[in-house]
């Protein structure tokens, strides 16, 4: 498996984690609970997703 494919796979995993975290935030909001824990996790996951996307774009730019 090449590096680009591994990055795409990693991106998909993080995207699913983001979706799950967003669902947890929604549940907290619906139950009038604090979301700060999940907000922090979501921010970190979005940062990770952005870094992976940058790596993917860099590799794709180098391939072309």
C-alpha positions in Angstrom: 0.0 0.0 0.0 1.5 3.3 -1.0 1.8 6.4 1.2 -1.0 8.2 -0.6 -3.5 5.4 0.0 -2.5 5.2 3.7 -3.1 8.9 4.0 -6.5 8.5 2.4 -7.4 5.7 4.7 -6.2 7.7 7.7 -8.3 10.7 6.5 -11.4 8.4 6.3 -10.9 7.2 9.9 -10.6 10.8 11.2 -13.6 11.8 9.2 -15.7 9.0 10.9 -14.3 10.1 14.3 -15.4 13.7 13.6 -18.9 12.5 12.6 -19.2 10.5 15.8 -18.0 13.4 17.9 -20.5 15.7 16.3 -23.2 13.2 17.1 -22.1 13.2 20.7 -22.2 17.0 20.8 -25.8 16.9 19.4 -26.8 14.4 22.1 -25.3 16.7 24.8 -27.1 19.7 23.4 -30.4 17.8 23.3 -29.9 16.8 26.9 -28.8 20.3 28.0 -25.4 19.0 28.9 -21.9 20.6 28.7 -20.2 20.0 25.3 -16.8 21.5 26.1 -15.1 18.1 26.3 -16.5 17.1 22.9 -15.8 20.6 21.4 -12.2 20.2 22.4 -12.0 16.7 20.9 -13.7 17.9 17.7 -11.2 20.8 17.3 -8.3 18.4 17.6 -9.8 16.0 15.1 -10.4 18.8 12.6 -6.8 19.9 13.0 -5.6 16.4 12.4 -7.9 16.1 9.3 -6.5 19.3 7.9 -2.9 18.2 8.4 -3.7 14.9 6.6 -5.4 16.8 3.8 -2.3 19.0 3.4 -0.1 15.9 3.2 -2.4 14.3 0.6 -2.4 17.5 -1.5 1.4 17.8 -1.3 1.8 14.2 -2.4 -0.7 14.6 -5.3 1.0 17.8 -6.3 4.4 16.0 -6.5 2.9 13.2 -8.5 1.4 15.4 -11.2 
